[in-house]
């Protein structure tokens, strides 16, 4: 739509980068806001803002058809779109971080990986359905505003549903403070240090920073592909936009399918060692996908043009399958790993970790979207994709080295051990609870 209206690559890149910039700008501030106004107020306000931004983008849409806009009209259109996506990013930060904080508050920590996997699976389904459904609406009706109107209507319908949810903010906060002694305040938490002070205290943990580094590398990889992979596949394989969309749908489908399995596979060993191994395995599999997508000049293979079946196998099957599975195992464990590194600091620091993880993820996407196309244009896609794969390998090497050299603090070890004992006692009590129906039958 924007290309048909006459927007250039720089203008389109500015529009696409506005949303992740808004998310990373606000995400660290969402947890302190939740402590002051409550989760329901943040969720409802965010959904209202998203609906308003979609309506604003609809108002800015160019006329139907392929009519080029005048320079003045195009500048107005791009400005409104940038503002719309920027404020939508602020709202997306409110919804995303709030959901992660609710998950942290109301679920046992052993269930966080599974819950995060289910959440990412839903996001993967959205990445499959959303672009296909929106593209179908656009092609069928040739009305550029229709997908935005449908999206705004769907979001608006969620507002009364969320407004009537019972989230028990005050009761849950009181229970956490009583049970944990409000460790954040005792150790100079949010009230004394402020958001910046809490953030600096989190990054002072080497294991936390190492997990953040892997998350940044993974998110940069996510951000690079949307603007660089489609033209590369169209040029090398001579396929159209529909076929490229099918490749993306396949990758998203694999991601959505495998993410729910990460949690059950990791529920042992204190929730740290299996998660670290899974994160490294997934990131390295993503690096292999980067080599296949090129295909990398480092691969000992030469291909005979776009009709060579080996090129299709390496690009589509090798790259797509490795990226879909690797991104599931590489991304889902990272937030629980970050929280495990600071589990002794108290519940408020755990929620701050959720906000920081969201900010790091979208900062990586922003970097990938802003600079990915420039790197590809200067170095060529095969070498650029190889470099991004090397970035993933390097982050995994630093992550593994830090975990081998830097031992967790004694307070972290004690907290993890207490969680393990409590979990085993819970399982034992459940197994020893008599079955009331069987007892009544015997009587």
C-alpha positions as CSV (number, residue, x, y, z in Angstrom):
1,X,0.0,0.0,0.0
2,X,2.7,2.5,0.9
3,X,4.8,1.5,-2.1
4,X,1.9,2.0,-4.4
5,X,1.4,5.5,-2.8
6,X,5.0,6.4,-3.7
7,X,6.7,5.9,-0.4
8,X,10.5,5.2,-0.8
9,X,12.5,2.6,1.1
10,X,13.7,5.1,3.7
11,X,10.2,6.2,4.5
12,X,8.9,2.6,4.7
13,X,11.8,1.6,6.9
14,X,11.0,4.6,9.2
15,X,7.4,3.5,9.5
16,X,8.3,-0.1,10.3
17,X,10.9,0.8,12.8
18,X,8.6,3.2,14.7
19,X,6.7,0.3,16.5
20,X,9.7,-1.6,17.9
21,X,11.2,1.7,19.0
22,X,8.0,2.6,20.9
23,X,8.0,-0.9,22.6
24,X,11.6,-0.8,23.7
25,X,11.2,2.8,24.9
26,X,8.4,2.0,27.4
27,X,8.8,-1.7,28.3
28,X,11.1,-1.1,31.3
29,X,8.6,1.4,32.7
30,X,5.6,-0.9,32.6
31,X,6.3,-2.9,35.8
32,X,6.5,0.2,38.0
33,X,3.3,1.5,36.4
34,X,1.6,-1.8,37.2
35,X,2.6,-1.4,40.9
36,X,0.9,2.0,40.9
37,X,-2.3,1.8,38.8
38,X,-2.9,-2.0,38.5
39,X,-2.8,-4.5,35.7
40,X,-6.4,-4.0,34.5
41,X,-6.0,-0.3,34.0
42,X,-2.8,-0.8,32.0
43,X,-4.3,-3.6,29.8
44,X,-7.6,-1.7,29.1
45,X,-5.7,1.5,28.3
46,X,-3.3,-0.3,26.0
47,X,-6.1,-1.9,24.1
48,X,-7.9,1.4,23.7
49,X,-4.7,3.0,22.4
50,X,-4.1,0.2,19.9
51,X,-7.7,0.6,18.6
52,X,-7.2,4.4,18.3
53,X,-3.9,4.0,16.5
54,X,-5.4,1.5,14.0
55,X,-8.2,4.0,13.3
56,X,-5.6,6.8,12.9
57,X,-3.7,4.6,10.4
58,X,-7.0,4.0,8.5
59,X,-7.5,7.8,8.3
60,X,-4.0,8.2,6.8
61,X,-4.4,5.4,4.2
62,X,-3.9,6.4,0.6
63,X,-6.9,6.2,-1.8
64,X,-7.9,3.0,-3.4
65,X,-6.0,1.7,-6.4
66,X,-2.5,2.4,-7.4
67,X,-2.8,6.2,-7.5
68,X,0.4,8.0,-6.5
69,X,0.1,10.7,-3.9
70,X,1.5,14.2,-4.3
71,X,4.6,15.0,-2.2
72,X,2.7,16.9,0.3
73,X,0.0,14.2,0.7
74,X,2.7,11.5,0.9
75,X,4.5,13.4,3.7
76,X,1.3,13.8,5.6
77,X,0.5,10.0,5.1
78,X,4.0,8.9,6.3
79,X,3.9,11.3,9.3
80,X,0.6,9.9,10.5
81,X,1.7,6.3,9.9
82,X,4.9,6.9,11.9
83,X,3.0,8.5,14.8
84,X,0.4,5.7,14.7
85,X,2.9,2.9,14.9
86,X,5.0,4.7,17.5
87,X,2.0,5.1,19.9
88,X,0.9,1.6,19.0
89,X,4.4,0.4,20.1
90,X,3.8,2.1,23.5
91,X,0.5,0.2,23.8
92,X,2.0,-3.1,22.7
93,X,4.6,-2.7,25.4
94,X,1.8,-2.3,27.9
95,X,0.0,-5.5,26.8
96,X,3.1,-7.7,26.3
97,X,4.8,-6.8,29.6
98,X,1.6,-7.0,31.6
99,X,0.9,-10.5,30.4
100,X,4.5,-11.6,31.3
101,X,4.1,-10.0,34.7
102,X,0.7,-11.7,35.3
103,X,2.4,-15.0,34.4
104,X,5.2,-14.3,36.9
105,X,2.8,-13.4,39.7
106,X,0.2,-16.1,39.4
107,X,2.1,-19.2,38.2
108,X,4.8,-21.3,39.9
109,X,8.2,-20.5,38.4
110,X,8.5,-24.1,37.2
111,X,5.5,-23.4,35.0
112,X,6.9,-20.2,33.4
113,X,8.7,-22.0,30.6
114,X,5.6,-24.0,29.6
115,X,3.4,-20.8,29.9
116,X,5.9,-18.8,27.8
117,X,5.9,-21.6,25.2
118,X,2.1,-21.5,25.0
119,X,2.2,-17.7,24.7
120,X,4.8,-17.8,21.9
121,X,2.8,-20.6,20.2
122,X,-0.2,-18.2,20.1
123,X,2.0,-15.5,18.7
124,X,3.3,-17.9,16.0
125,X,-0.3,-18.7,15.0
126,X,-0.9,-15.0,14.7
127,X,2.1,-14.6,12.4
128,X,0.6,-17.3,10.2
129,X,-3.0,-16.1,10.2
130,X,-2.6,-12.4,10.3
131,X,-0.6,-11.6,7.2
132,X,-2.5,-14.3,5.1
133,X,-5.9,-13.0,6.2
134,X,-5.0,-9.4,5.8
135,X,-3.5,-10.0,2.4
136,X,-6.6,-11.9,1.3
137,X,-8.9,-9.1,2.4
138,X,-6.7,-6.6,0.5
139,X,-6.6,-8.6,-2.7
140,X,-10.3,-9.5,-2.7
141,X,-11.7,-6.0,-2.1
142,X,-8.8,-3.9,-3.3
143,X,-9.4,-1.6,-0.3
144,X,-6.3,-0.8,1.6
145,X,-8.1,0.3,4.8
146,X,-10.2,-2.9,5.2
147,X,-7.6,-5.0,7.0
148,X,-7.0,-2.1,9.4
149,X,-10.7,-1.7,10.1
150,X,-11.1,-5.5,10.8
151,X,-8.1,-5.4,13.1
152,X,-9.4,-2.3,15.0
153,X,-12.8,-4.0,15.4
154,X,-11.3,-7.2,16.8
155,X,-9.2,-5.2,19.3
156,X,-12.1,-3.1,20.4
157,X,-14.1,-6.3,21.1
158,X,-11.5,-7.4,23.6
159,X,-11.8,-4.2,25.7
160,X,-15.1,-5.2,27.6
161,X,-13.8,-8.7,28.0
162,X,-10.6,-7.6,29.7
163,X,-12.4,-4.9,31.7
164,X,-14.5,-7.6,33.3
165,X,-11.6,-9.9,34.2
166,X,-10.8,-10.5,37.9
167,X,-7.1,-10.0,38.2
168,X,-6.9,-9.6,42.0
169,X,-4.0,-7.1,41.9
170,X,-4.2,-5.8,45.4
171,X,-4.7,-9.3,47.0
172,X,-1.8,-10.8,45.1
173,X,0.6,-8.0,45.9
174,X,-0.2,-8.3,49.6
175,X,0.4,-12.1,49.5
176,X,3.7,-11.7,47.7
177,X,4.9,-9.0,50.1
178,X,3.9,-11.1,53.2
179,X,5.4,-14.4,51.9
180,X,8.7,-13.0,50.5
181,X,9.2,-10.3,53.1
182,X,9.2,-7.8,50.2
183,X,12.8,-8.6,49.4
184,X,13.0,-5.8,46.8
185,X,12.3,-3.1,49.5
186,X,14.5,-4.8,52.1
187,X,17.5,-4.7,49.8
188,X,16.9,-1.2,48.5
189,X,14.3,-2.0,46.0
190,X,12.2,0.1,43.7
191,X,11.2,2.7,46.3
192,X,14.8,3.7,47.0
193,X,16.6,2.9,43.9
194,X,14.1,3.7,41.2
195,X,13.7,2.0,37.8
196,X,17.2,2.9,36.7
197,X,18.8,1.6,39.9
198,X,16.9,-1.7,39.7
199,X,17.9,-2.1,36.1
200,X,21.6,-1.5,36.9
201,X,21.4,-4.0,39.8
202,X,20.0,-6.7,37.4
203,X,22.7,-6.1,34.8
204,X,25.3,-6.5,37.5
205,X,24.6,-10.2,37.5
206,X,26.9,-11.7,34.8
207,X,24.6,-14.7,34.1
208,X,21.7,-12.2,33.6
209,X,23.7,-10.1,31.1
210,X,24.9,-13.3,29.3
211,X,21.3,-14.3,28.7
212,X,20.4,-10.8,27.6
213,X,23.2,-11.0,25.0
214,X,21.8,-14.2,23.5
215,X,18.3,-12.6,23.5
216,X,19.6,-9.6,21.6
217,X,21.4,-11.7,19.0
218,X,18.2,-13.8,18.5
219,X,16.0,-10.7,18.2
220,X,18.4,-9.1,15.7
221,X,18.1,-12.2,13.6
222,X,14.3,-11.9,13.8
223,X,14.5,-8.3,12.7
224,X,16.8,-8.9,9.7
225,X,14.7,-11.3,7.7
226,X,11.5,-9.4,6.9
227,X,13.2,-6.8,4.8
228,X,16.0,-8.9,3.3
229,X,15.0,-12.5,2.8
230,X,12.0,-12.1,0.5
231,X,13.9,-10.2,-2.2
232,X,16.7,-12.7,-1.9
233,X,14.4,-15.7,-2.4
234,X,12.6,-14.0,-5.3
235,X,15.9,-13.3,-7.0
236,X,17.7,-16.6,-6.4
237,X,14.7,-19.0,-6.7
238,X,12.6,-17.0,-9.2
239,X,9.4,-17.3,-7.0
240,X,6.6,-14.8,-6.4
241,X,5.2,-13.1,-3.4
242,X,2.8,-15.9,-2.7
243,X,5.5,-18.5,-2.5
244,X,7.6,-16.3,-0.2
245,X,4.6,-15.9,2.1
246,X,4.2,-19.7,2.1
247,X,7.9,-20.0,3.3
248,X,7.2,-17.6,6.1
249,X,4.0,-19.4,7.0
250,X,5.9,-22.7,7.2
251,X,8.6,-21.2,9.5
252,X,5.9,-19.6,11.8
253,X,4.0,-22.9,11.8
254,X,7.1,-24.8,13.0
255,X,7.7,-22.2,15.7
256,X,4.1,-22.4,16.9
257,X,4.2,-26.2,16.9
258,X,7.4,-26.7,18.9
259,X,7.2,-23.8,21.4
260,X,4.7,-25.7,23.8
261,X,7.1,-28.6,24.0
262,X,10.0,-26.6,25.5
263,X,8.5,-26.3,29.0
264,X,7.8,-30.0,29.6
265,X,11.3,-30.9,28.3
266,X,12.9,-28.4,30.8
267,X,11.0,-29.3,34.0
268,X,13.9,-30.9,35.8
269,X,17.3,-30.0,37.1
270,X,16.3,-26.9,38.9
271,X,15.0,-25.2,35.7
272,X,18.5,-23.8,34.9
273,X,20.8,-26.3,33.2
274,X,18.3,-27.7,30.7
275,X,17.2,-24.2,29.8
276,X,20.7,-23.1,29.1
277,X,21.4,-26.1,26.9
278,X,18.1,-25.6,25.0
279,X,18.8,-21.9,24.4
280,X,22.3,-22.7,23.0
281,X,20.9,-25.5,20.9
282,X,18.2,-23.3,19.5
283,X,20.5,-20.3,18.7
284,X,23.0,-22.6,17.0
285,X,20.3,-24.2,14.9
286,X,19.3,-20.6,13.9
287,X,22.9,-20.0,12.9
288,X,22.8,-23.1,10.7
289,X,19.6,-21.7,9.1
290,X,21.5,-18.5,8.3
291,X,24.1,-20.5,6.5
292,X,21.5,-22.3,4.5
293,X,19.4,-19.2,3.6
294,X,22.4,-17.6,1.8
295,X,23.5,-20.2,0.9
296,X,26.7,-19.3,2.6
297,X,29.9,-19.2,0.5
298,X,31.4,-21.3,3.3
299,X,29.3,-24.3,2.3
300,X,31.2,-26.7,0.1
301,X,28.4,-26.7,-2.5
302,X,27.9,-25.0,-5.9
303,X,24.5,-24.7,-7.5
304,X,23.3,-24.7,-11.2
305,X,20.9,-21.8,-11.1
306,X,17.4,-21.3,-9.6
307,X,16.0,-24.7,-10.9
308,X,18.6,-26.7,-9.1
309,X,16.7,-28.9,-6.6
310,X,19.6,-28.8,-4.2
311,X,19.4,-25.1,-3.9
312,X,15.7,-25.4,-3.1
313,X,16.4,-28.1,-0.5
314,X,19.1,-26.0,1.2
315,X,17.2,-22.7,1.1
316,X,13.6,-23.8,1.8
317,X,13.9,-27.1,3.7
318,X,17.3,-26.7,5.4
319,X,16.9,-23.0,6.2
320,X,13.2,-23.0,7.0
321,X,13.1,-26.1,9.2
322,X,16.2,-25.2,11.1
323,X,15.0,-21.6,11.7
324,X,11.5,-22.6,12.7
325,X,12.6,-25.3,15.2
326,X,15.7,-23.4,16.4
327,X,13.9,-20.2,17.1
328,X,11.4,-22.1,19.3
329,X,14.2,-23.6,21.4
330,X,16.4,-20.5,21.3
331,X,13.9,-17.9,22.3
332,X,11.4,-19.4,24.8
333,X,13.9,-20.3,27.6
334,X,15.6,-16.9,27.7
335,X,13.2,-15.0,29.9
336,X,13.1,-17.9,32.5
337,X,16.9,-18.0,32.4
338,X,17.1,-14.3,33.1
339,X,14.7,-14.6,36.0
340,X,16.6,-17.6,37.4
341,X,19.7,-15.5,37.5
342,X,18.0,-12.9,39.8
343,X,15.4,-15.2,41.6
344,X,16.7,-14.2,45.0
345,X,16.0,-10.5,44.5
346,X,12.3,-10.6,45.1
347,X,9.0,-10.5,43.1
348,X,9.4,-6.9,41.9
349,X,12.8,-7.6,40.3
350,X,11.2,-10.6,38.5
351,X,8.6,-8.3,37.0
352,X,11.3,-5.8,36.0
353,X,13.1,-8.7,34.2
354,X,9.9,-9.2,32.1
355,X,9.9,-5.5,31.1
356,X,13.6,-5.6,30.3
357,X,13.3,-8.7,28.2
358,X,10.6,-7.1,26.1
359,X,12.8,-4.0,25.6
360,X,15.8,-6.1,24.6
361,X,13.8,-8.1,22.2
362,X,12.4,-5.1,20.4
363,X,15.7,-3.2,20.4
364,X,17.2,-6.2,18.5
365,X,14.3,-6.1,16.1
366,X,14.8,-2.4,15.6
367,X,18.6,-2.9,14.9
368,X,17.8,-5.7,12.5
369,X,15.2,-3.6,10.6
370,X,17.3,-0.5,10.4
371,X,20.7,-1.9,9.5
372,X,19.9,-5.3,8.0
373,X,19.1,-4.1,4.5
374,X,22.2,-1.8,4.5
375,X,24.5,-4.7,5.5
376,X,22.9,-6.9,2.8
377,X,23.3,-4.2,0.1
378,X,27.0,-3.7,0.9
379,X,28.1,-7.3,1.6
380,X,25.5,-9.3,-0.4
381,X,22.9,-11.6,1.2
382,X,25.1,-14.8,1.4
383,X,27.9,-13.1,3.3
384,X,25.6,-10.9,5.4
385,X,23.5,-14.0,6.4
386,X,26.7,-15.8,7.3
387,X,27.8,-12.9,9.5
388,X,24.5,-12.9,11.3
389,X,24.9,-16.7,11.9
390,X,28.4,-15.9,13.3
391,X,26.8,-13.4,15.6
392,X,24.6,-16.1,17.1
393,X,27.5,-18.5,17.5
394,X,29.5,-15.7,19.3
395,X,26.7,-14.9,21.7
396,X,26.3,-18.6,22.5
397,X,30.1,-18.9,23.2
398,X,30.1,-15.9,25.6
399,X,26.9,-17.3,27.3
400,X,28.5,-20.7,27.8
401,X,31.8,-19.3,29.0
402,X,30.0,-17.0,31.6
403,X,28.0,-19.9,32.9
404,X,31.1,-22.1,33.2
405,X,33.3,-19.5,34.9
406,X,30.8,-17.4,37.0
407,X,29.0,-19.4,39.6
408,X,25.6,-18.2,40.8
409,X,25.5,-16.4,44.2
410,X,24.7,-18.5,47.3
411,X,21.4,-16.7,47.7
412,X,20.3,-17.9,44.2
413,X,21.4,-21.5,44.9
414,X,19.5,-21.4,48.2
415,X,16.4,-20.0,46.6
416,X,16.4,-22.6,43.8
417,X,17.0,-25.4,46.3
418,X,14.1,-24.2,48.4
419,X,11.9,-24.1,45.2
420,X,12.9,-27.7,44.4
421,X,12.2,-29.0,47.9
422,X,8.8,-27.2,47.9
423,X,7.9,-28.7,44.6
424,X,8.9,-32.2,45.6
425,X,6.8,-31.8,48.9
426,X,3.9,-30.7,46.8
427,X,4.1,-33.7,44.6
428,X,4.4,-36.0,47.6
429,X,1.4,-34.5,49.4
430,X,-0.7,-34.9,46.2
431,X,0.4,-38.6,45.9
432,X,-0.5,-39.3,49.6
433,X,-3.9,-37.5,49.5
434,X,-6.5,-40.3,49.8
435,X,-9.1,-40.7,47.1
436,X,-12.4,-39.7,48.7
437,X,-14.5,-41.7,46.2
438,X,-12.5,-44.9,46.9
439,X,-12.9,-44.3,50.6
440,X,-16.6,-43.9,50.4
441,X,-16.9,-47.1,48.3
442,X,-15.0,-49.1,51.0
443,X,-17.3,-47.8,53.7
